[in-house]
Amino acid sequence: MPDDLILVGRVARAHGIKGQVIVNPDTDFAEQRFRKGQSLFVGTEDAPTARQIRDVRFHQGRPVIGFEGVETMNDAEALAGAELWVEAGERDPLPDHTFYRHDLVGCDVVDREGRPVGRVTAVEGAIERSYLIVQGSRGEVMIPLRVELVTIDLPAKRITVDPPEGLLEVNERP
């Protein structure tokens, strides 16, 4: 069982009568991650089962996947809610100024003067409109993940923000 798994999606529900499932992707690279022949771990992180993708197509931006060994609607219904994982070593290299979401969670966020803003608890939004969810002393703050606003130092787990005046205050949620 691999020690370092990365969540890439969740099975929403069964689709049709041939054992296919609809997936809600947790990746910005769904076409690369969900392709015929790709192996995924299906289930929960502590009890996944390796399965190979038999066939895949996309409908309204979501993958519709058939897994080897999942042949009937009943088999597919049993997978509803299952998480889909890949080994960390299977990650594709990223373009400049892009990061895996899970690498940013837990980073400390400071402003350009070094004052603490908080800690990243999540990254939300599509790749071109991503934003950090930062839990700070004054509540939760949403910060756009834009190259002109943030400097990311992954080895130090530190993100420095240079927001326009008022951005942090306007995006606070108590």
C-alpha positions as CSV (number, residue, x, y, z in Angstrom):
1,M,0.0,0.0,0.0
2,P,1.5,3.4,-1.0
3,D,2.3,5.8,1.8
4,D,2.0,9.0,-0.2
5,L,-1.3,9.3,-2.0
6,I,-2.8,12.4,-3.5
7,L,-6.6,12.9,-3.9
8,V,-7.6,13.6,-7.5
9,G,-11.4,13.1,-7.4
10,R,-14.5,11.6,-5.9
11,V,-17.0,9.2,-7.4
12,A,-20.3,11.2,-7.5
13,R,-22.6,8.3,-8.6
14,A,-23.1,5.4,-11.0
15,H,-23.9,6.2,-14.6
16,G,-25.8,3.9,-16.9
17,I,-26.0,0.1,-16.7
18,K,-22.4,-0.8,-17.8
19,G,-20.6,-0.1,-14.6
20,Q,-19.5,3.4,-15.2
21,V,-19.3,6.2,-12.7
22,I,-19.3,10.0,-12.8
23,V,-16.4,11.6,-11.1
24,N,-16.1,15.1,-9.5
25,P,-12.4,15.9,-10.2
26,D,-10.2,17.4,-7.5
27,T,-7.5,18.3,-10.1
28,D,-7.0,21.0,-12.7
29,F,-5.6,18.4,-15.1
30,A,-8.6,16.0,-15.4
31,E,-7.8,15.0,-19.0
32,Q,-4.3,13.9,-18.1
33,R,-5.2,12.3,-14.8
34,F,-8.3,10.3,-16.0
35,R,-7.3,8.5,-19.1
36,K,-7.7,5.0,-20.4
37,G,-5.1,2.6,-18.8
38,Q,-4.4,4.9,-15.9
39,S,-4.3,3.2,-12.5
40,L,-6.0,4.9,-9.5
41,F,-6.6,3.9,-5.9
42,V,-10.3,3.8,-5.2
43,G,-11.8,4.0,-1.7
44,T,-10.5,5.8,1.3
45,E,-6.9,6.8,1.9
46,D,-6.5,4.2,4.6
47,A,-8.2,1.4,2.6
48,P,-7.8,2.0,-1.2
49,T,-8.1,-0.6,-3.9
50,A,-6.0,-0.3,-7.1
51,R,-8.2,-0.1,-10.2
52,Q,-7.3,0.5,-13.9
53,I,-9.5,2.8,-16.0
54,R,-11.1,0.7,-18.7
55,D,-12.7,3.6,-20.6
56,V,-13.3,7.3,-20.1
57,R,-15.2,10.1,-21.7
58,F,-16.1,13.6,-20.5
59,H,-19.6,14.9,-20.1
60,Q,-20.1,18.6,-19.1
61,G,-16.5,18.8,-17.8
62,R,-16.7,15.7,-15.6
63,P,-15.1,12.3,-16.4
64,V,-17.4,9.3,-16.9
65,I,-15.2,6.3,-16.1
66,G,-15.4,2.6,-16.4
67,F,-13.0,0.7,-14.2
68,E,-11.7,-2.8,-14.8
69,G,-13.7,-5.2,-12.6
70,V,-16.7,-2.9,-12.3
71,E,-19.1,-4.3,-14.9
72,T,-22.7,-3.7,-13.6
73,M,-24.7,-0.8,-12.3
74,N,-24.7,-2.4,-8.9
75,D,-20.9,-2.6,-8.9
76,A,-20.8,1.1,-9.9
77,E,-23.3,2.1,-7.2
78,A,-21.1,0.5,-4.6
79,L,-18.4,3.1,-5.5
80,A,-20.6,6.1,-4.9
81,G,-18.7,8.5,-2.6
82,A,-15.4,6.7,-3.0
83,E,-12.2,8.9,-3.3
84,L,-9.8,8.5,-6.1
85,W,-6.1,8.7,-5.4
86,V,-2.7,8.5,-7.2
87,E,0.8,8.0,-5.9
88,A,2.6,11.3,-5.4
89,G,5.4,10.0,-7.6
90,E,3.0,9.9,-10.5
91,R,2.5,13.7,-10.5
92,D,3.2,15.4,-13.7
93,P,5.6,18.4,-13.7
94,L,3.8,21.7,-13.4
95,P,4.2,24.9,-15.5
96,D,5.9,27.8,-13.9
97,H,3.9,29.6,-11.2
98,T,1.6,26.7,-10.7
99,F,1.5,24.5,-7.6
100,Y,-0.3,21.4,-6.3
101,R,-3.0,22.6,-3.9
102,H,-2.0,20.1,-1.2
103,D,1.5,21.6,-1.2
104,L,0.1,25.1,-0.3
105,V,-2.2,23.9,2.5
106,G,-0.4,24.5,5.8
107,C,1.8,27.3,4.5
108,D,2.2,30.4,6.7
109,V,1.1,33.6,5.0
110,V,2.7,36.9,5.8
111,D,2.4,40.4,4.3
112,R,5.3,42.2,2.6
113,E,6.5,43.6,5.9
114,G,6.6,40.1,7.5
115,R,3.4,40.5,9.6
116,P,1.4,37.3,9.9
117,V,-1.8,37.0,8.0
118,G,-2.6,33.4,8.9
119,R,-2.2,29.8,7.6
120,V,-3.5,28.4,4.4
121,T,-6.4,25.9,5.1
122,A,-7.5,25.3,1.5
123,V,-7.1,26.4,-2.1
124,E,-10.3,26.8,-4.1
125,G,-11.3,27.7,-7.6
126,A,-10.2,26.7,-11.1
127,I,-6.6,27.0,-12.1
128,E,-7.0,30.4,-13.7
129,R,-9.1,31.7,-10.8
130,S,-7.6,30.0,-7.7
131,Y,-7.6,31.6,-4.3
132,L,-6.1,30.8,-1.0
133,I,-8.3,30.3,2.1
134,V,-6.3,31.7,5.0
135,Q,-7.3,31.3,8.6
136,G,-6.0,34.2,10.6
137,S,-6.5,35.9,13.9
138,R,-9.4,38.0,12.5
139,G,-11.1,35.1,10.8
140,E,-10.9,33.6,7.3
141,V,-9.4,35.6,4.4
142,M,-9.6,34.8,0.7
143,I,-6.5,35.8,-1.3
144,P,-6.4,35.5,-5.1
145,L,-3.6,33.2,-6.1
146,R,-2.0,35.6,-8.6
147,V,1.7,35.9,-9.5
148,E,1.6,39.6,-9.0
149,L,0.2,39.3,-5.4
150,V,1.9,36.3,-3.9
151,T,5.4,34.9,-3.6
152,I,5.6,31.2,-2.7
153,D,8.5,29.6,-0.9
154,L,7.5,25.9,-0.7
155,P,10.6,24.6,1.1
156,A,10.0,27.2,3.8
157,K,6.2,26.6,3.7
158,R,5.8,30.4,3.5
159,I,3.7,32.6,1.3
160,T,4.3,36.4,1.1
161,V,1.4,38.5,-0.1
162,D,1.6,42.0,-1.5
163,P,-2.1,42.8,-1.8
164,P,-3.5,46.1,-3.0
165,E,-4.7,48.3,-0.1
166,G,-7.9,46.9,1.4
167,L,-7.8,43.5,-0.3
168,L,-7.3,41.5,2.9
169,E,-10.0,43.4,4.8
170,V,-12.6,43.2,2.0
171,N,-12.1,39.5,1.7
172,E,-12.4,38.6,5.4
173,R,-15.1,36.3,6.6
174,P,-15.7,36.1,10.3
